[in-house]
Amino acid sequence: DDDDDDDDDVLAASTPRATTFGERANARVRAFDDFTAAFVATESLDVSGGPRDGARGNAAARWSDEAFARAIRCELREPDASDGFRRAPRGEHLARLATTATSARRRATKREAAIAREAISILRLCDVVAPATALSASNAGGANGSSAKKKRRREVVDLSEADAPTVVTTRETWTPLEHAIRGEEASASALRSPGAVRGRAERDWKFFNQLLDASTTTSDSTRSRGGDASKTRGRRGAVVSDSDDDDSEAKAARAYRDEDLESDDEDETNEEYARVGARLLFLHSCAVFVRDAYARVFAAECHGALGGEARKRAGELAQNALLYRLVVDVAPTEGDRSAWFAKMVDASCLGSERAALVAPSDAGGDGNEAPSQGKMKRCSVSRASLAPSTSAGAEDCGMNEVSSAARDVLEALSSLLDACESSDGASRRHVKIRVQLEDAYAEAWKCTGKARLELDEAKRAFMREIRHPKNRLTRAREILARRVDRRHAPGIIEGGMGGGGGRGAVDVFNYVAEDAVRAIKAQQHSDGSGDYRSAAAALGVIVGATAYGALALDPSASTFKHSFARCVDAFDVETTRSGVIDRDASASLALALAFSSEESVV
């Protein structure tokens, strides 16, 4: 009957994100109606009656932002509509929450940080109520339409039961591509020039870059935002109204805001407070990117396994991912994209650098270096990774969290490119993007720029913290691709994973086994022998990461165990002869060799 297909109906009142093959719009979410929107506007009405500048203007804006957040949270606590639709804030409400968290007028005080934190908390809650991207059973009317109809009312299904899950997108939630999506919607309803639509999309690019910069840099300018709390502290009743006919409500609101200014605890200043909102929004943006990417990668793999036309079109799912669109479609120029990769890779190295600086000793040193002496002397510049990771007010948005988020985004992008190429094959556009990403990793690995990975332990931590083991193989090949000669390792130059299973690791192992000295020298930063020990440690990290990545793809090691054994032998012989044995690298390779040996395979 007609009720069987109600899940596939799209509400006329909402404008869904543009959909493509293998996805559909979420039709079970409804934005706040006019009555609710009016209630939110009334609750957050600014009744200051004066200009929005100075301490009193900031207090008025702060009160309005707090009231707005309380009203939104209050509405989200209300039960869903009786007809089964979920309620979500309107687009302008979500935009204001994002603006509240990153407003330039924010002072570095505890109260301001709490307001920003509450705004991001509500954005996260909205993403729970109406996820930007989710997976469901197959669409009705497809190859398994009858089976999908039986499961149509289930919000979550066991993905093993679905032959090809459908990507469900929700418009009524905040994403890092708000302007790009709204620009597409506007162009669909009216004639607009491509430049106007692209101009809106580039605002998303600029905004995300601002979040990235605010999350990874430290600036003395933020200290001046808070100022001296004693100078901005007001007194109740000290305000003189500009007009004689102010009503009691306005006076009460101003008195409430003046009372807020008197709190010594809430006006406590800390440089970290000024960046809480930007960092939290950066983390939330990265989480939205990553969840959307992997949901689409999984769906693309399932559709590709079906073969035929579904396999040919599976790449469309990955190409419509938020992260793919940001990097491939929204990036203004090739130079902007290259600079973005460099900044994201640098951010992903912050946690590794910090781990190296607080480690007991460096394997390449004498074992007695303290972080404040030997290691700090080797650090040429003041580093953001040295900033406290658990500062008051920033306990869950320190450098470790920022670094992890940036690393996850870059890994998700690589997975999206793999998904596109698995169905469409390698394209010139994707090759160019991979080269830009490889360049960024290679520059970070050879310690140019801010030299985050200068210490040997930083390189080990960088590889160790890659979330998906198979991505270690890809990362190792990407780093080597910019340091080897094509005639010595043509397979490595091709980039990516180098084929299915562990075949991509064979290129790395053969390269080291044929000439270990040449492989170590390729990791040096100078022509002398002063950094030969560090180069050997770096090569050991690369080989170890390659081995563990290959084992994740081929646990039996049938495709690479012989070449890996030759590689380990050549590496051990050279490091022993040169007196540059790295204990960590030797132990890691010995363990990987044990796992890949025939005796250890069950």
C-alpha positions as CSV (number, residue, x, y, z in Angstrom):
1,D,0.0,0.0,0.0
2,D,1.0,3.7,0.0
3,D,2.3,3.4,3.6
4,D,5.0,0.9,2.5
5,D,6.8,3.7,0.6
6,D,6.5,6.5,3.0
7,D,10.2,6.3,4.0
8,D,11.2,7.2,0.5
9,D,9.2,10.3,0.3
10,V,11.1,13.6,0.6
11,L,9.5,16.4,2.6
12,A,8.7,19.4,0.5
13,A,9.5,21.6,3.5
14,S,13.1,20.5,3.6
15,T,15.8,20.8,1.0
16,P,18.0,17.6,1.0
17,R,21.7,17.5,0.1
18,A,22.2,16.6,-3.5
19,T,22.2,12.8,-3.9
20,T,23.7,10.5,-6.4
21,F,23.9,6.8,-7.1
22,G,23.6,4.6,-4.0
23,E,22.3,7.4,-1.7
24,R,19.1,9.0,-0.7
25,A,17.9,11.9,1.4
26,N,16.7,11.4,5.0
27,A,13.0,12.0,4.9
28,R,12.4,11.5,8.6
29,V,13.8,14.8,9.9
30,R,11.9,18.1,10.0
31,A,13.3,21.5,10.8
32,F,11.9,23.6,13.5
33,D,8.5,25.1,12.6
34,D,7.7,28.8,12.6
35,F,6.4,28.7,16.2
36,T,9.5,27.0,17.5
37,A,11.8,29.4,15.5
38,A,9.9,32.4,17.0
39,F,10.3,31.0,20.5
40,V,14.1,30.6,20.0
41,A,14.3,34.1,18.6
42,T,12.4,35.6,21.5
43,E,14.4,33.7,24.2
44,S,17.7,35.0,22.7
45,L,16.4,38.5,22.0
46,D,19.0,41.2,22.7
47,V,17.3,43.8,24.9
48,S,20.4,45.8,25.6
49,G,19.2,48.7,23.6
50,G,22.7,50.0,23.0
51,P,25.7,49.6,20.7
52,R,27.4,46.2,20.6
53,D,30.9,47.4,21.5
54,G,32.9,47.7,24.7
55,A,32.6,45.5,27.8
56,R,28.8,46.1,28.2
57,G,28.2,45.3,24.5
58,N,30.2,42.1,24.8
59,A,28.2,41.2,27.9
60,A,24.9,41.7,26.0
61,A,26.1,39.5,23.2
62,R,27.3,36.9,25.7
63,W,23.9,36.8,27.4
64,S,22.1,36.5,24.0
65,D,24.3,33.6,22.9
66,E,23.7,31.8,26.2
67,A,20.0,32.2,26.0
68,F,20.0,31.1,22.3
69,A,21.9,27.9,23.2
70,R,19.5,27.2,26.2
71,A,16.5,27.6,23.9
72,I,17.9,25.2,21.3
73,R,18.8,22.6,23.8
74,C,15.4,22.9,25.4
75,E,13.7,22.3,22.1
76,L,15.9,19.3,21.4
77,R,14.8,17.7,24.7
78,E,11.2,17.7,23.5
79,P,10.0,14.4,22.2
80,D,9.8,13.8,18.5
81,A,6.6,14.5,16.6
82,S,3.7,12.1,16.9
83,D,4.1,11.2,13.2
84,G,7.6,9.9,13.8
85,F,9.6,12.8,12.4
86,R,12.7,14.0,14.3
87,R,13.0,17.6,15.0
88,A,16.2,19.6,14.2
89,P,17.3,23.2,14.2
90,R,17.0,25.3,11.1
91,G,20.0,26.2,9.0
92,E,20.3,29.7,10.4
93,H,20.3,28.2,13.9
94,L,23.1,25.9,13.1
95,A,25.1,28.7,11.5
96,R,24.7,30.9,14.6
97,L,26.0,28.1,16.8
98,A,29.1,27.8,14.6
99,T,29.6,31.6,14.7
100,T,29.1,31.7,18.4
101,A,32.0,29.2,18.9
102,T,34.4,31.1,16.7
103,S,33.4,34.7,17.1
104,A,36.4,37.1,17.0
105,R,34.9,39.1,19.9
106,R,35.4,36.3,22.2
107,R,37.7,37.1,25.2
108,A,40.1,34.6,26.7
109,T,37.9,34.0,29.8
110,K,36.4,30.9,31.4
111,R,32.9,32.2,30.7
112,E,33.5,32.7,27.0
113,A,35.1,29.3,26.7
114,A,32.0,27.8,28.4
115,I,29.7,29.5,25.8
116,A,31.8,28.2,22.9
117,R,31.8,24.7,24.4
118,E,28.0,24.7,24.8
119,A,27.6,25.8,21.2
120,I,29.7,22.9,19.9
121,S,28.0,20.5,22.3
122,I,24.6,21.3,20.7
123,L,26.1,20.9,17.2
124,R,27.2,17.5,18.2
125,L,23.9,16.7,19.7
126,C,22.2,17.7,16.4
127,D,24.5,15.4,14.6
128,V,23.3,12.5,16.8
129,V,19.7,13.4,16.4
130,A,20.1,13.8,12.6
131,P,23.4,12.4,11.4
132,A,24.9,14.1,8.4
133,T,25.6,10.7,6.8
134,A,24.4,7.2,7.8
135,L,24.0,3.8,6.3
136,S,20.8,1.9,5.9
137,A,19.4,-1.1,4.0
138,S,19.2,-1.2,0.2
139,N,16.8,1.2,-1.5
140,A,13.3,-0.2,-2.3
141,G,12.9,-1.0,-5.9
142,G,16.5,-2.1,-6.4
143,A,17.8,-5.6,-6.9
144,N,16.6,-6.5,-3.4
145,G,13.7,-4.2,-3.2
146,S,11.3,-6.6,-1.5
147,S,13.9,-7.4,1.2
148,A,14.6,-3.7,1.7
149,K,10.9,-3.0,2.2
150,K,10.7,-5.5,5.0
151,K,13.5,-3.7,6.8
152,R,12.4,-0.2,5.8
153,R,11.4,0.9,9.3
154,R,14.7,-0.2,10.9
155,E,17.0,2.8,11.5
156,V,20.0,0.6,12.1
157,V,20.6,-2.7,10.4
158,D,23.4,-5.3,10.6
159,L,25.4,-4.4,7.6
160,S,26.2,-8.0,6.9
161,E,22.5,-8.5,6.1
162,A,22.5,-5.8,3.5
163,D,23.9,-6.6,0.1
164,A,24.6,-3.0,-0.7
165,P,23.8,-0.5,2.0
166,T,22.4,2.9,1.0
167,V,24.1,6.2,2.1
168,V,21.4,8.4,3.8
169,T,22.2,12.1,4.0
170,T,20.5,14.6,6.2
171,R,20.2,18.3,5.2
172,E,19.0,19.5,8.6
173,T,22.4,19.2,10.3
174,W,25.6,21.2,10.2
175,T,28.5,20.2,8.0
176,P,31.8,21.9,7.1
177,L,30.4,22.5,3.6
178,E,27.4,24.6,4.5
179,H,28.0,27.3,2.0
180,A,28.8,24.9,-0.8
181,I,25.6,23.0,-0.2
182,R,23.5,26.1,0.1
183,G,25.1,27.4,-3.1
184,E,24.1,24.3,-5.0
185,E,20.5,24.6,-3.7
186,A,20.3,28.2,-4.8
187,S,21.6,27.4,-8.2
188,A,19.1,24.6,-8.6
189,S,16.2,27.0,-7.9
190,A,17.4,30.1,-9.8
191,L,19.8,30.9,-12.6
192,R,23.2,31.8,-11.2
193,S,26.6,32.1,-12.6
194,P,29.1,29.3,-11.8
195,G,31.4,31.9,-10.3
196,A,28.7,32.9,-7.7
197,V,28.3,29.3,-6.6
198,R,32.0,28.7,-6.4
199,G,32.4,31.8,-4.5
200,R,30.1,30.5,-1.8
201,A,31.9,27.2,-1.7
202,E,35.3,28.9,-1.3
203,R,34.0,30.4,1.9
204,D,33.9,26.9,3.3
205,W,37.5,26.4,2.3
206,K,38.6,29.6,4.0
207,F,36.6,28.9,7.1
208,F,38.1,25.4,7.6
209,N,41.6,26.8,7.0
210,Q,40.9,29.4,9.7
211,L,39.9,26.6,12.1
212,L,43.0,24.7,11.3
213,D,45.3,27.7,11.9
214,A,43.6,28.6,15.1
215,S,43.9,24.9,16.3
216,T,47.6,24.5,15.5
217,T,49.2,27.8,16.3
218,T,49.9,29.8,19.4
219,S,49.8,33.5,19.3
220,D,50.6,36.2,21.9
221,S,47.7,38.3,20.4
222,T,45.2,36.1,22.1
223,R,46.4,37.3,25.5
224,S,45.3,40.8,24.8
225,R,41.7,39.7,24.1
226,G,40.9,39.0,27.7
227,G,42.6,42.1,29.0
228,D,42.6,42.8,32.7
229,A,39.5,41.4,34.3
230,S,39.5,44.1,37.0
231,K,39.2,46.8,34.4
232,T,36.1,45.3,32.7
233,R,34.3,44.4,35.9
234,G,31.2,46.4,36.3
235,R,28.8,47.1,39.2
236,R,25.1,46.5,39.5
237,G,23.1,49.6,39.0
238,A,26.0,51.6,37.5
239,V,24.4,51.7,34.1
240,V,22.4,54.8,33.1
241,S,19.7,54.2,30.6
242,D,20.0,56.2,27.3
243,S,16.2,56.7,27.3
244,D,13.7,57.3,30.0
245,D,11.1,54.9,28.7
246,D,13.2,51.6,29.1
247,D,10.9,49.0,30.4
248,S,11.7,46.8,33.4
249,E,12.5,43.8,31.3
250,A,15.4,45.6,29.6
251,K,16.7,46.9,33.0
252,A,16.5,43.5,34.5
253,A,18.4,42.0,31.5
254,R,21.2,44.6,31.8
255,A,21.4,44.1,35.5
256,Y,21.8,40.3,34.9
257,R,24.6,40.9,32.5
258,D,26.3,43.4,34.8
259,E,26.1,40.8,37.6
260,D,27.9,38.3,35.3
261,L,30.8,40.7,34.9
262,E,31.4,40.7,38.7
263,S,32.4,37.1,38.9
264,D,36.1,36.8,39.5
265,D,36.1,33.1,38.7
266,E,34.2,33.4,35.4
267,D,36.4,36.3,34.3
268,E,39.6,34.3,34.9
269,T,41.8,34.7,31.8
270,N,43.8,32.0,30.1
271,E,45.3,32.0,26.7
272,E,43.9,28.6,26.0
273,Y,40.3,29.8,26.6
274,A,40.4,31.9,23.4
275,R,41.0,28.9,21.2
276,V,38.6,26.4,22.8
277,G,35.7,27.2,20.4
278,A,37.8,27.0,17.2
279,R,39.5,23.8,18.3
280,L,36.3,22.1,19.2
281,L,34.7,23.1,15.9
282,F,37.7,21.8,14.1
283,L,37.5,18.5,15.8
284,H,33.8,18.3,15.1
285,S,34.3,19.2,11.4
286,C,37.0,16.5,11.1
287,A,34.7,13.9,12.8
288,V,31.9,14.8,10.3
289,F,34.3,14.4,7.4
290,V,35.7,11.1,8.6
291,R,32.3,9.5,9.3
292,D,30.9,10.6,6.0
293,A,34.0,9.3,4.1
294,Y,34.1,5.8,5.6
295,A,30.4,5.3,5.3
296,R,30.7,6.0,1.6
297,V,33.8,3.9,1.2
298,F,32.0,1.0,2.8
299,A,28.9,1.4,0.6
300,A,31.1,1.8,-2.5
301,E,32.9,-1.4,-1.7
302,C,29.6,-3.3,-1.3
303,H,28.2,-1.9,-4.6
304,G,31.4,-2.7,-6.3
305,A,31.3,-6.3,-5.2
306,L,27.9,-6.7,-7.0
307,G,29.7,-6.1,-10.3
308,G,28.1,-4.8,-13.5
309,E,26.7,-1.3,-13.6
310,A,26.8,-1.0,-9.8
311,R,30.6,-1.5,-9.9
312,K,31.0,1.2,-12.6
313,R,29.0,3.7,-10.6
314,A,30.3,2.9,-7.1
315,G,32.9,5.6,-7.4
316,E,30.2,8.3,-7.5
317,L,29.5,7.6,-3.8
318,A,33.1,8.5,-2.9
319,Q,33.1,11.5,-5.2
320,N,30.1,13.0,-3.4
321,A,31.8,12.7,0.0
322,L,32.1,16.0,1.9
323,L,35.9,15.6,2.3
324,Y,36.4,14.7,-1.4
325,R,34.4,17.7,-2.5
326,L,36.4,20.1,-0.2
327,V,39.8,18.9,-1.4
328,V,39.0,18.1,-5.1
329,D,36.2,20.5,-6.0
330,V,36.2,23.4,-3.5
331,A,40.0,24.1,-3.3
332,P,40.5,27.4,-5.2
333,T,43.8,26.6,-6.8
334,E,46.4,23.8,-7.0
335,G,48.7,25.9,-4.8
336,D,46.0,26.3,-2.2
337,R,45.5,22.6,-2.1
338,S,49.3,21.9,-1.8
339,A,49.5,24.4,1.1
340,W,46.5,22.8,2.8
341,F,48.1,19.4,2.6
342,A,51.3,20.8,4.1
343,K,49.4,22.3,7.0
344,M,47.3,19.2,7.6
345,V,50.4,16.9,7.6
346,D,52.1,19.3,9.9
347,A,49.1,19.2,12.3
348,S,49.1,15.4,12.1
349,C,52.7,15.4,13.3
350,L,52.1,17.5,16.4
351,G,51.2,14.5,18.6
352,S,54.2,12.5,17.3
353,E,56.6,15.4,18.1
354,R,55.1,15.8,21.6
355,A,55.5,12.0,22.2
356,A,59.1,12.3,21.2
357,L,59.8,15.3,23.4
358,V,58.4,13.6,26.6
359,A,60.0,10.2,25.9
360,P,62.7,9.1,28.4
361,S,65.4,9.0,25.8
362,D,66.1,8.9,22.1
363,A,67.3,5.7,20.6
364,G,69.9,7.6,18.5
365,G,71.4,9.3,21.6
366,D,73.3,8.1,24.6
367,G,70.2,7.2,26.6
368,N,70.7,9.9,29.2
369,E,69.2,12.9,27.4
370,A,66.4,14.7,29.3
371,P,63.5,16.3,27.3
372,S,64.5,19.7,28.6
373,Q,68.2,19.4,27.7
374,G,69.4,17.2,24.8
375,K,66.2,17.0,22.9
376,M,65.2,20.6,23.4
377,K,68.6,21.7,22.1
378,R,67.9,19.8,18.9
379,C,64.6,21.6,18.4
380,S,65.2,24.7,16.3
381,V,62.0,26.6,16.8
382,S,59.3,27.1,19.4
383,R,56.7,24.4,18.8
384,A,52.9,24.4,19.2
385,S,53.2,20.8,20.4
386,L,54.9,22.0,23.5
387,A,51.7,23.8,24.6
388,P,50.0,22.1,27.5
389,S,47.6,19.4,26.2
390,T,45.4,19.6,29.3
391,S,45.2,23.3,30.0
392,A,42.3,24.6,32.1
393,G,39.3,24.9,29.8
394,A,40.9,22.9,27.0
395,E,41.0,19.4,28.4
396,D,39.4,17.7,25.4
397,C,40.9,19.8,22.6
398,G,44.6,19.8,23.2
399,M,47.3,19.2,20.6
400,N,47.0,15.4,20.8
401,E,43.4,15.6,19.9
402,V,44.0,18.1,17.1
403,S,46.8,16.0,15.7
404,S,44.7,12.8,15.8
405,A,41.9,14.5,14.0
406,A,44.1,15.8,11.2
407,R,45.7,12.4,10.7
408,D,42.2,10.7,10.5
409,V,41.1,13.2,7.8
410,L,44.2,12.5,5.6
411,E,43.7,8.8,6.0
412,A,40.0,9.1,5.1
413,L,41.0,11.1,2.0
414,S,43.4,8.3,0.9
415,S,40.6,5.8,1.3
416,L,38.2,7.9,-0.8
417,L,40.8,8.1,-3.6
418,D,41.3,4.4,-3.4
419,A,37.5,3.8,-3.6
420,C,37.2,6.1,-6.7
421,E,40.1,4.4,-8.5
422,S,38.8,0.9,-7.7
423,S,35.8,1.6,-9.9
424,D,36.9,4.2,-12.4
425,G,40.6,3.5,-12.5
426,A,43.4,6.0,-11.9
427,S,42.7,9.5,-13.3
428,R,45.1,12.3,-14.0
429,R,43.3,14.4,-11.4
430,H,43.7,11.9,-8.7
431,V,47.3,11.2,-9.5
432,K,48.0,15.0,-9.2
433,I,46.3,15.0,-5.8
434,R,48.2,12.0,-4.6
435,V,51.5,13.6,-5.7
436,Q,50.6,16.7,-3.7
437,L,49.9,14.6,-0.6
438,E,53.0,12.6,-1.1
439,D,55.1,15.7,-1.3
440,A,53.6,17.0,2.0
441,Y,54.5,13.7,3.7
442,A,58.0,13.6,2.2
443,E,58.7,17.2,3.3
444,A,57.6,16.5,6.8
445,W,59.6,13.2,7.0
446,K,62.8,14.8,5.9
447,C,62.4,17.5,8.5
448,T,61.9,20.7,6.4
449,G,59.8,23.6,7.5
450,K,58.9,23.2,11.2
451,A,60.7,19.8,11.4
452,R,58.0,18.1,13.5
453,L,59.6,14.7,12.9
454,E,63.2,15.7,13.5
455,L,63.7,13.2,16.4
456,D,63.8,9.5,15.8
457,E,61.1,8.8,18.3
458,A,58.8,11.3,16.6
459,K,59.1,9.2,13.4
460,R,58.3,6.0,15.2
461,A,55.3,7.6,16.9
462,F,54.1,9.0,13.6
463,M,53.9,5.6,12.0
464,R,52.7,3.9,15.2
465,E,49.7,6.3,15.6
466,I,48.3,5.6,12.1
467,R,44.9,4.2,13.0
468,H,44.5,1.7,10.2
469,P,47.4,-0.8,9.9
470,K,47.1,-1.1,6.1
471,N,47.5,2.6,5.8
472,R,51.0,2.2,7.2
473,L,52.0,0.5,4.0
474,T,50.6,3.3,1.9
475,R,52.3,5.9,4.1
476,A,55.7,4.2,3.9
477,R,55.4,4.0,0.1
478,E,54.4,7.6,-0.1
479,I,57.4,8.7,1.9
480,L,59.9,6.6,-0.1
481,A,58.3,7.7,-3.4
482,R,60.0,11.1,-3.1
483,R,63.4,9.8,-2.0
484,V,64.2,7.0,-4.4
485,D,65.3,6.9,-8.0
486,R,62.8,5.4,-10.5
487,R,65.4,3.0,-11.9
488,H,66.0,1.5,-8.5
489,A,62.4,1.1,-7.4
490,P,59.9,1.7,-10.2
491,G,57.1,0.0,-8.2
492,I,57.4,2.5,-5.4
493,I,57.1,5.5,-7.7
494,E,53.6,4.4,-8.7
495,G,52.3,5.4,-5.3
496,G,49.3,4.1,-3.4
497,M,49.2,0.6,-1.9
498,G,50.9,-1.0,-4.9
499,G,48.3,-3.6,-5.6
500,G,46.2,-6.0,-3.6
501,G,47.3,-8.1,-0.6
502,G,50.9,-7.4,0.4
503,R,52.3,-7.0,-3.1
504,G,53.0,-3.4,-2.5
505,A,55.4,-4.2,0.3
506,V,57.6,-6.3,-2.0
507,D,58.7,-3.2,-3.8
508,V,60.0,-1.7,-0.5
509,F,61.6,-4.9,0.7
510,N,63.5,-5.5,-2.6
511,Y,64.6,-1.9,-2.7
512,V,66.3,-2.2,0.7
513,A,67.6,-5.8,0.2
514,E,69.4,-4.9,-3.1
515,D,71.4,-2.1,-1.5
516,A,70.9,-1.2,2.1
517,V,73.6,1.5,2.1
518,R,71.9,3.3,-0.8
519,A,68.5,3.0,1.0
520,I,69.9,4.5,4.2
521,K,71.7,7.3,2.4
522,A,68.5,8.3,0.7
523,Q,67.1,9.1,4.1
524,Q,70.0,11.4,5.0
525,H,69.5,15.2,5.1
526,S,73.2,16.0,4.4
527,D,76.0,14.7,2.3
528,G,78.2,13.8,5.3
529,S,78.0,11.0,7.8
530,G,76.8,12.9,10.8
531,D,73.2,11.9,10.4
532,Y,73.8,8.4,9.1
533,R,72.5,6.9,12.4
534,S,69.3,8.9,12.2
535,A,68.8,7.9,8.5
536,A,69.2,4.2,9.5
537,A,66.6,4.6,12.2
538,A,64.2,6.3,9.8
539,L,64.6,3.5,7.3
540,G,64.0,1.0,10.0
541,V,60.7,2.7,10.8
542,I,59.7,2.7,7.2
543,V,60.4,-1.0,6.7
544,G,58.7,-1.9,10.0
545,A,55.6,0.1,9.0
546,T,55.6,-1.6,5.6
547,A,55.8,-5.0,7.2
548,Y,52.9,-4.5,9.7
549,G,50.8,-3.0,7.0
550,A,51.4,-5.9,4.7
551,L,50.6,-8.4,7.5
552,A,47.3,-6.7,8.0
553,L,46.5,-7.2,4.3
554,D,48.0,-10.7,4.0
555,P,48.3,-12.5,7.4
556,S,49.8,-15.5,5.8
557,A,52.7,-13.4,4.4
558,S,52.6,-15.6,1.3
559,T,53.2,-12.6,-1.1
560,F,56.2,-11.1,0.7
561,K,57.8,-13.3,3.4
562,H,60.9,-14.2,1.3
563,S,61.6,-10.6,0.2
564,F,61.0,-9.4,3.7
565,A,63.6,-11.9,5.1
566,R,66.2,-10.7,2.6
567,C,65.4,-7.1,3.5
568,V,65.9,-7.7,7.3
569,D,69.1,-9.5,6.7
570,A,70.5,-6.7,4.6
571,F,69.4,-4.0,7.0
572,D,70.9,-5.9,10.0
573,V,74.2,-6.5,8.3
574,E,74.7,-2.8,7.3
575,T,73.6,-1.3,10.7
576,T,76.0,-3.8,12.5
577,R,78.9,-3.0,10.1
578,S,78.4,0.7,10.5
579,G,77.8,0.7,14.2
580,V,74.4,2.4,13.9
581,I,72.1,-0.3,15.3
582,D,68.8,1.1,16.4
583,R,67.3,-1.1,19.1
584,D,63.7,-0.2,18.5
585,A,63.9,-0.8,14.7
586,S,65.7,-4.1,15.2
587,A,63.1,-5.3,17.8
588,S,60.2,-4.3,15.6
589,L,61.6,-6.0,12.5
590,A,62.4,-9.1,14.4
591,L,58.9,-9.3,15.7
592,A,57.4,-8.7,12.3
593,L,59.7,-11.4,10.8
594,A,58.5,-13.9,13.4
595,F,54.9,-13.2,12.5
596,S,55.7,-13.7,8.8
597,S,57.7,-16.9,9.2
598,E,56.1,-20.2,8.3
599,E,56.4,-21.5,11.8
600,S,54.2,-18.7,13.2
601,V,51.5,-19.0,10.7
602,V,48.5,-21.0,12.0
